[in-house]
Amino acid sequence: MSKKYRFETLCLHSCNNSDLFGDSTAPPLHRTSAFIFKNTKHAADLFALKKSGNIYSRINSPTQQILEEKLASLEGGAAALAFSSGTAAIHYTIINICSTGDEIIAAKNLYGGTYTMFDGILPQFGITVKFVNQNDPNNFEKAITSETRGIYIEAIGNPSLDFTDIEAVAGIARKHNLPLIVDATFASPYLLQSIEYGADIVLHSLSKWIGGHGTAIGGAVIDAGKFNWKDPKFTLYNKPDPSYHDVRYGHDFKEQDCPAFSIRMRLVPLRNLGACISPDNAWIFLQGLETLSIRMERHCQNAFETAKYLKKHHSVKWVRYPGLKDDPSYPIASRYLKKGSGGMVVFGIKGGEKAGARFIDNLKLFSHAANVGDAKSLAIHPATSTHAQLSPKQRKEGGVGDDLVRLSIGIEHIDDIIKDIKQALEKI
Ligand SMILES: Cc1ncc(COP(=O)(O)O)c(C=O)c1O
């Protein structure tokens, strides 16, 4: 189906012909914990992976499966898995590749929660993350050692909005047989299909534009299915796993049925650590996907207009939006983002952090909230909220200045968005 239809159509129709829909036009919500086996042989075959099917909703459910098939088709991947949050998707991705002693090289401009996971939590389990400035792709190569097991970037950084040159980093990753992991949350699959540019694993916080209405938390991992996990440095794929019938994930499955990374992800982290998506949330994200294209169009138009407005305002010191021709990210971002430059705008006000705080407090239409990608416009001051756990040096290096105000531009009428920003700026 992926090849036959355009993106907008796939958002609505990919997976529609599958048995998973029965005769309903909308995706059925399977609100069940477990599934009935036909007999004990059937149960044993499912557990032994001799047959595919549903066992228990921590591992899979039909509603989740529709969401996963749809996401894989929209990203051009071989398989996808959904999780209880974007954070869980990121954590499970790392531990599905690394064990104690292994290293990841990551960009410096990551979402604060990811930075904290990488800098403060993974080291507790013997996994080291080295952070490099993503604006020069050579920095990733310089940091590679014999312990490196992957490269991690955000396509559009939160909140710096720096765009990382995915193709250039993918070339380096390929040269060293390392998987390139791209968190593409800020682009959404509508604006960017990272696998086309060499990503091996694509991550999304579904909680943002894919859900689109600020009503559920979820995450997803899309597997391009092309990576060579047979390289002996990936011990988790080459040594027998005593926790699952001594399976060797890099060797014992037909890649065309399910790629090694995805099958291990479902059988090990998801099955045993349990951050599964609820069927209700999977259903909410399926609803979101149906309108992703038209929402993204409006998010992008409104964000572009907002950025242009702020750029001209006498109280505004600086503005970042990848779609502005003089933005530092424009030369790279414009090569990748053909349909729009995203729904986020960040800026600093003359008068710095205090003026920014007053601006946020003066907003009436915008909600002051720790989220992005909602249909409604949102504002926040990352240095004292989403990125407060980083040190001032880490924030500076990640592009999170103390004066940075982050706007997630919604799909309201642009006149009302500008009017609200105007009145809030006038009051400071
Ligand atoms: C770029 C990015 N990735 C991942 C996450 C984490 O996703 P979740 O909030 O669904 O756990 C966030 C959250 O803000 C984010 O902005």
The ligand as an SDF file (V2000), in Angstrom:
LIG
                    3D

 16 16  0  0  0  0  0  0  0  0999 V2000
   11.7720   15.8470   20.9410 C   0  0  0  0  0  0  0  0  0  0  0  0
   11.1430   15.0540   22.0420 C   0  0  0  0  0  0  0  0  0  0  0  0
   11.3710   13.7340   22.1220 N   0  0  0  0  0  0  0  0  0  0  0  0
   10.8270   12.9780   23.0960 C   0  0  0  0  0  0  0  0  0  0  0  0
   10.0140   13.5150   24.0590 C   0  0  0  0  0  0  0  0  0  0  0  0
    9.4480   12.6510   25.1380 C   0  0  0  0  0  0  0  0  0  0  0  0
    8.1660   12.2580   24.7920 O   0  0  0  0  0  0  0  0  0  0  0  0
    7.0110   11.9170   25.8670 P   0  0  0  0  0  0  0  0  0  0  0  0
    6.6600   13.2120   26.5240 O   0  0  0  0  0  0  0  0  0  0  0  0
    5.9270   11.3500   25.0240 O   0  0  0  0  0  0  0  0  0  0  0  0
    7.5920   10.9360   26.8160 O   0  0  0  0  0  0  0  0  0  0  0  0
    9.7330   14.8850   24.0190 C   0  0  0  0  0  0  0  0  0  0  0  0
    8.8540   15.4920   25.0320 C   0  0  0  0  0  0  0  0  0  0  0  0
    8.6610   16.6750   25.0830 O   0  0  0  0  0  0  0  0  0  0  0  0
   10.3160   15.6710   22.9840 C   0  0  0  0  0  0  0  0  0  0  0  0
   10.0890   16.9820   22.8930 O   0  0  0  0  0  0  0  0  0  0  0  0
  1  2  1  0
  2  3  1  0
  2 15  2  0
  3  4  2  0
  4  5  1  0
  5  6  1  0
  5 12  2  0
  6  7  1  0
  7  8  1  0
  8  9  2  0
  8 10  1  0
  8 11  1  0
 12 13  1  0
 12 15  1  0
 13 14  2  0
 15 16  1  0
M  END
$$$$
